[in-house]
Amino acid sequence: MMMWRVPELLPFLALGLFLGHVAADPDMLQDVCVADLSSAVKVNGFPCKVAFNASDFSTDVIAKPGPTNNTMGSLVTAANVLKVPGLNTLGVSLSRIDYAPGGLNPPHTHPRATEIVFILEGELEVGFISTANVLVSKTIKQGEVFVFPRGLVHFQKNNGNVPAAIIAAFNSQLPGTQSIPATLFACTPAVPDNVLTKAFQIGTKEVEKIKSRLAPKKGRELRPIEIQ
């Protein structure tokens, strides 16, 4: 059996420590760094404002249900650093998601955060897909929680006859959201049709039909999710 000496293990220990620190937002280096959202400076996060007050650390944006009269029957309202500047460098944020009966939060990912949801009302079918293409899914009811691991495709569906709502927490000030259908079929510039036809094993007409349905149209939103 191979025996490792401490000096030989040091590079691996250092790598482990490094990887442990890149799993979420970087640690802050001061008490607060309230985001200056008006600054033209681009950094990994936002530059700090010199003066701040309590309003920078508070919002009522998720206090009330949002309208769900859109194609997907769901609405995501984010309370991230863009709405609460005081979250800058703190590595946390919340969202509220409201669902009409039959409403769907379509398959999507958060590339920068793990998500945990708490059911405020109603019940949802939720699930995520592992990189081994295994679906982990269950129905959760009022008062229950469910976790979606960072970066994995996941969804929520209201199969009930009454509205539902959840609060979602993230270990990132700006977790990011990539809705799989919109990312592939409604991005700009467009993904080439021959890529989509081969990937999904469908014809060009089917691709164009999907694109036409997902393309933003005046007076109609596919899903009014906030860009993060």
C-alpha positions as CSV (number, residue, x, y, z in Angstrom):
1,M,0.0,0.0,0.0
2,M,1.4,3.4,-1.0
3,M,2.2,5.7,2.0
4,W,2.0,9.4,1.6
5,R,4.3,11.8,3.3
6,V,3.0,15.2,4.5
7,P,5.0,17.2,2.0
8,E,3.6,15.2,-0.8
9,L,0.1,15.8,0.4
10,L,0.4,19.6,0.7
11,P,-0.4,20.3,-3.0
12,F,-3.6,18.3,-2.7
13,L,-4.6,19.9,0.6
14,A,-4.0,23.3,-1.0
15,L,-6.1,22.4,-4.0
16,G,-8.9,21.2,-1.7
17,L,-8.9,24.5,0.3
18,F,-8.9,26.4,-3.0
19,L,-11.9,24.4,-4.4
20,G,-13.7,24.9,-1.1
21,H,-13.5,28.7,-1.4
22,V,-14.8,28.8,-5.0
23,A,-18.0,27.0,-4.3
24,A,-19.9,30.2,-3.6
25,D,-19.4,34.0,-3.6
26,P,-16.0,35.2,-2.3
27,D,-15.7,36.2,1.3
28,M,-16.1,39.9,2.1
29,L,-13.1,41.9,3.3
30,Q,-15.0,44.6,5.3
31,D,-18.2,44.9,7.3
32,V,-20.2,46.0,4.3
33,C,-19.7,47.0,0.6
34,V,-23.0,48.5,-0.5
35,A,-23.2,48.2,-4.2
36,D,-22.9,51.3,-6.3
37,L,-25.2,50.2,-9.1
38,S,-24.6,53.5,-11.0
39,S,-20.9,52.9,-11.4
40,A,-19.5,52.1,-14.8
41,V,-16.7,50.1,-13.2
42,K,-17.0,46.4,-13.9
43,V,-15.7,44.0,-11.2
44,N,-16.6,40.6,-9.9
45,G,-19.5,42.0,-8.0
46,F,-20.0,45.8,-7.7
47,P,-17.8,48.6,-6.3
48,C,-18.7,50.0,-2.9
49,K,-20.7,53.2,-2.3
50,V,-19.0,55.7,0.1
51,A,-22.3,56.6,1.9
52,F,-25.2,54.2,2.6
53,N,-28.2,53.9,4.9
54,A,-30.7,51.3,6.1
55,S,-32.7,51.4,2.9
56,D,-29.8,49.8,1.1
57,F,-30.3,46.7,3.3
58,S,-34.1,46.4,2.9
59,T,-36.8,45.9,0.3
60,D,-40.5,44.9,0.2
61,V,-40.2,43.6,-3.4
62,I,-41.2,40.1,-2.4
63,A,-43.9,41.1,0.1
64,K,-46.9,40.5,-2.2
65,P,-47.8,37.9,-4.8
66,G,-46.9,38.9,-8.4
67,P,-49.1,38.5,-11.5
68,T,-48.9,35.1,-13.1
69,N,-51.0,35.8,-16.2
70,N,-48.3,34.8,-18.7
71,T,-47.6,31.7,-20.9
72,M,-45.9,29.7,-18.2
73,G,-48.2,30.8,-15.3
74,S,-45.4,31.7,-13.0
75,L,-43.5,34.8,-11.9
76,V,-40.1,35.1,-10.3
77,T,-39.4,38.2,-8.2
78,A,-35.8,38.5,-7.1
79,A,-34.5,40.2,-4.0
80,N,-30.9,40.1,-5.0
81,V,-28.1,42.7,-5.0
82,L,-29.8,44.6,-7.8
83,K,-32.7,45.2,-5.5
84,V,-30.9,45.2,-2.2
85,P,-27.5,46.9,-2.7
86,G,-26.4,45.9,0.8
87,L,-26.2,42.3,-0.3
88,N,-23.0,43.0,-2.3
89,T,-20.2,40.7,-1.1
90,L,-22.5,39.0,1.5
91,G,-23.2,35.9,-0.6
92,V,-26.9,35.5,-0.1
93,S,-30.2,36.5,-1.8
94,L,-33.9,35.5,-2.0
95,S,-36.5,35.2,-4.6
96,R,-40.3,34.8,-4.4
97,I,-42.0,32.6,-7.0
98,D,-45.7,32.7,-7.6
99,Y,-47.6,30.0,-9.6
100,A,-51.1,30.0,-11.1
101,P,-52.9,26.7,-11.0
102,G,-51.0,24.6,-13.5
103,G,-48.2,27.1,-13.5
104,L,-44.6,26.0,-14.4
105,N,-41.2,27.4,-13.5
106,P,-39.6,25.7,-16.6
107,P,-36.3,23.7,-16.5
108,H,-33.5,26.1,-15.6
109,T,-30.2,26.4,-13.8
110,H,-28.5,28.8,-11.4
111,P,-24.8,28.7,-12.4
112,R,-23.6,30.5,-9.3
113,A,-25.7,29.1,-6.4
114,T,-27.4,26.3,-4.6
115,E,-31.1,27.0,-4.0
116,I,-33.3,26.0,-1.1
117,V,-37.0,26.7,-1.3
118,F,-39.7,27.0,1.3
119,I,-43.4,26.5,0.4
120,L,-45.5,29.4,1.5
121,E,-48.8,28.1,0.2
122,G,-50.1,25.3,-2.1
123,E,-48.0,22.4,-3.2
124,L,-45.6,21.8,-6.0
125,E,-44.0,19.0,-7.9
126,V,-40.3,19.8,-7.9
127,G,-37.2,18.1,-9.1
128,F,-33.6,18.3,-10.4
129,I,-31.6,16.1,-12.8
130,S,-28.2,14.9,-11.9
131,T,-25.2,14.8,-14.3
132,A,-25.9,11.1,-14.6
133,N,-29.4,12.0,-16.0
134,V,-31.2,10.8,-12.9
135,L,-34.3,12.7,-11.9
136,V,-34.7,13.4,-8.2
137,S,-38.3,14.6,-7.7
138,K,-41.2,14.7,-5.2
139,T,-44.3,16.7,-4.3
140,I,-43.7,19.2,-1.5
141,K,-46.5,21.0,0.5
142,Q,-46.9,24.1,2.6
143,G,-44.1,24.4,5.2
144,E,-41.7,21.9,3.5
145,V,-38.4,22.7,2.0
146,F,-36.4,21.3,-1.0
147,V,-32.9,21.8,-2.2
148,F,-31.6,22.2,-5.8
149,P,-27.8,21.7,-6.0
150,R,-25.8,24.4,-7.7
151,G,-25.8,24.3,-11.5
152,L,-28.1,21.4,-11.9
153,V,-31.2,21.6,-14.2
154,H,-34.4,21.9,-12.0
155,F,-38.1,22.8,-12.2
156,Q,-41.2,23.4,-10.2
157,K,-44.8,22.7,-11.3
158,N,-48.1,23.6,-9.6
159,N,-50.4,20.7,-10.4
160,G,-53.1,21.9,-8.0
161,N,-56.3,23.9,-8.6
162,V,-55.2,26.8,-6.4
163,P,-52.2,29.3,-6.6
164,A,-48.9,28.4,-4.9
165,A,-45.9,30.4,-3.8
166,I,-42.4,29.8,-2.5
167,I,-39.5,31.7,-1.0
168,A,-36.2,30.6,-2.6
169,A,-32.8,31.3,-0.9
170,F,-29.4,31.3,-2.6
171,N,-25.8,31.3,-1.5
172,S,-25.0,34.1,-3.9
173,Q,-25.9,37.7,-4.1
174,L,-26.6,37.2,-7.8
175,P,-27.2,33.5,-8.6
176,G,-27.9,33.9,-12.3
177,T,-30.7,32.1,-14.1
178,Q,-30.6,30.2,-17.4
179,S,-34.0,29.0,-18.6
180,I,-33.2,26.0,-20.8
181,P,-35.9,26.6,-23.4
182,A,-35.2,30.3,-23.8
183,T,-31.5,29.8,-23.6
184,L,-31.5,27.4,-26.5
185,F,-34.3,28.7,-28.7
186,A,-34.6,32.4,-27.9
187,C,-31.1,33.7,-27.4
188,T,-29.4,36.5,-29.4
189,P,-27.7,35.8,-31.8
190,A,-29.7,32.6,-32.4
191,V,-28.3,29.1,-32.0
192,P,-27.9,27.8,-35.6
193,D,-30.9,25.6,-36.6
194,N,-28.6,22.8,-37.7
195,V,-27.2,22.6,-34.1
196,L,-30.7,22.4,-32.6
197,T,-32.1,19.9,-35.2
198,K,-29.2,17.5,-34.6
199,A,-29.2,17.9,-30.8
200,F,-33.0,17.3,-30.4
201,Q,-33.4,15.0,-33.4
202,I,-36.1,17.2,-34.9
203,G,-36.6,18.9,-38.2
204,T,-36.0,22.6,-39.2
205,K,-39.8,23.3,-39.2
206,E,-40.1,22.1,-35.6
207,V,-37.1,24.3,-34.6
208,E,-38.7,27.4,-36.2
209,K,-42.0,26.7,-34.6
210,I,-40.4,26.5,-31.1
211,K,-38.4,29.6,-31.7
212,S,-41.5,31.5,-32.8
213,R,-43.4,30.5,-29.7
214,L,-40.5,31.4,-27.3
215,A,-39.5,34.7,-29.0
216,P,-40.6,37.8,-27.0
217,K,-43.6,39.4,-28.5
218,K,-45.1,42.9,-27.8
219,G,-47.8,42.6,-25.2
220,R,-46.9,39.0,-24.3
221,E,-44.2,37.6,-22.1
222,L,-43.2,34.0,-22.0
223,R,-42.1,34.2,-18.4
224,P,-41.4,37.5,-16.7
225,I,-38.3,36.3,-15.0
226,E,-35.9,38.9,-13.8
227,I,-32.5,38.9,-15.7
228,Q,-29.8,38.0,-13.1
